[in-house]
Amino acid sequence: MKRFRHWDAETVVRESLAADGLFDALLEQGPAGWSSLATEKVEYQTWGVAWVALERAQKLIAEDATRSQARDLALLAATIAAHLDASYHPDSIADLKALAHATAAAAGIPGAGSFDTLRQVAAAVTALDQGTGDPAIVRDVMALLAQVFHEGPCPSPLAPPEELAAQQG
């Protein structure tokens, strides 16, 4: 449950077994095919697949050479989250969207202030407002959004709290 930040152990077990493989199948389609598969095929519309996309984005965000791919993966996570069905709690879906949009914003070109980056910031804040109010989610989203407005390395909010503290100095 800890890896996927999901409240239901049964869902985590069921989805975690397939999530990495489904995500890898999405990657094989390339960025052009990700969105259509994620929106058209129900098997990709799971919390687990969205979370794996978000995890991979978080791992890539720190390096300038992979920021664009991190942004694409974060947007894929947001797309999947937007298509999650009623079996997932809407407030938790909003938390997932907030993390995905904040990651996409943080993966933008530092200091560029592009309209798309600002749109991702707005989407993250809106989703955060609609979410559970979980202090850990709020902290993680705000840490990512701080990267949009301040230069410096982006700590991974998916890291354990002690690692986060060490990354932030």
C-alpha positions in Angstrom: 0.0 0.0 0.0 2.9 2.3 0.8 4.3 2.3 -2.8 1.1 3.2 -4.5 -0.3 5.5 -1.7 -3.6 3.7 -2.0 -6.0 3.2 0.9 -7.3 -0.3 -0.2 -4.9 -3.3 0.3 -7.0 -5.4 -2.1 -6.7 -2.8 -4.9 -3.0 -2.5 -4.3 -2.3 -6.2 -4.5 -4.5 -6.6 -7.6 -3.2 -3.7 -9.5 0.5 -3.8 -8.4 1.0 -7.2 -10.0 0.1 -5.9 -13.4 1.0 -2.2 -13.2 4.6 -2.3 -14.2 3.9 -4.6 -17.2 1.0 -2.5 -18.4 3.1 0.6 -18.1 5.9 -0.9 -20.1 3.4 -1.9 -22.8 2.3 1.8 -22.9 6.0 2.9 -23.3 6.4 0.5 -26.2 3.8 2.6 -28.1 5.8 5.8 -27.8 4.5 9.1 -26.6 2.2 9.5 -29.6 0.4 6.3 -28.7 0.3 6.6 -24.9 -2.6 9.0 -24.6 -4.9 7.1 -27.0 -4.2 3.8 -25.3 -4.7 5.3 -21.8 -8.0 6.9 -22.7 -9.4 4.0 -24.9 -8.3 0.8 -23.1 -9.8 0.2 -19.7 -6.9 -2.1 -18.7 -4.6 0.9 -18.6 -7.0 3.0 -16.5 -5.9 1.9 -13.1 -4.4 3.6 -10.1 -1.4 1.3 -10.3 -0.5 2.2 -13.9 -0.9 5.9 -13.2 1.3 5.6 -10.1 4.0 3.8 -12.0 4.0 6.6 -14.6 4.3 9.1 -11.8 7.1 7.2 -10.2 9.1 7.1 -13.4 8.5 10.8 -14.0 9.8 11.5 -10.5 12.9 9.5 -11.2 13.6 11.4 -14.4 12.8 15.0 -13.2 16.2 15.7 -11.6 18.2 15.4 -14.8 17.9 18.2 -17.5 18.4 15.6 -20.2 15.3 13.7 -19.1 13.0 16.5 -17.9 10.9 16.4 -21.1 10.3 12.7 -20.7 9.5 13.3 -17.1 6.9 15.8 -18.1 5.4 13.5 -20.7 5.1 10.7 -18.1 3.6 13.0 -15.5 1.0 14.1 -18.1 0.3 10.4 -18.8 -0.3 9.8 -15.1 -2.7 12.8 -15.1 -4.5 11.4 -18.2 -4.9 8.0 -16.6 -6.1 9.6 -13.4 -8.8 11.6 -15.3 -10.1 8.2 -16.6 -10.2 6.3 -13.3 -13.7 4.9 -12.7 -16.0 5.3 -9.7 -14.4 2.4 -7.8 -11.7 4.9 -6.8 -12.5 7.7 -4.3 -12.8 11.1 -6.1 -10.8 12.9 -3.4 -7.9 10.4 -3.8 -8.1 10.7 -7.6 -7.8 14.5 -7.1 -4.7 13.9 -5.0 -3.2 11.8 -7.8 -4.0 14.5 -10.3 -2.4 17.1 -8.1 0.8 15.2 -7.9 0.9 14.4 -11.6 0.2 18.0 -12.7 2.7 19.4 -10.1 5.3 16.9 -11.4 4.6 18.0 -15.0 5.0 21.7 -14.0 8.3 21.0 -12.1 9.6 19.1 -15.2 9.1 22.2 -17.4 12.1 24.3 -18.4 13.3 26.0 -15.3 12.6 29.7 -15.3 10.8 29.6 -18.6 7.4 30.4 -17.1 5.7 29.0 -20.1 1.9 29.1 -20.4 1.8 25.3 -20.3 3.8 25.2 -17.1 1.5 27.7 -15.5 -1.5 25.7 -16.7 0.0 22.6 -14.9 0.5 24.7 -11.8 -3.2 25.8 -11.9 -4.4 22.2 -12.5 -2.3 21.0 -9.6 -3.6 23.6 -7.2 -7.2 23.0 -8.3 -6.9 19.2 -7.9 -5.2 19.7 -4.5 -8.1 21.8 -3.4 -10.5 19.0 -4.5 -8.4 16.3 -2.8 -8.3 14.7 0.6 -6.3 17.4 2.3 -3.7 14.8 3.3 -0.8 16.8 4.7 1.8 14.5 3.0 0.1 15.1 -0.4 0.0 18.9 0.2 3.7 18.9 1.2 4.7 16.9 -1.9 2.7 19.0 -4.3 4.0 22.2 -2.8 7.6 20.9 -2.9 7.2 20.2 -6.6 5.5 23.6 -7.3 8.3 25.4 -5.5 10.6 24.0 -8.2 8.7 25.9 -10.8 9.5 29.2 -9.2 12.9 28.5 -7.7 15.9 27.0 -9.4 17.6 24.0 -7.9 17.3 20.3 -7.9 13.9 18.8 -7.4 13.7 16.4 -4.5 11.5 13.4 -5.2 8.4 13.8 -3.0 7.9 10.0 -3.4 11.0 9.5 -1.4 10.8 8.6 2.3 10.6 11.7 4.6 14.1 11.3 5.9 15.5 11.2 2.4 13.4 14.3 1.5 14.8 16.2 4.5 18.4 15.3 3.4 17.7 16.4 -0.2 16.3 19.7 0.9 19.3 20.4 3.1 
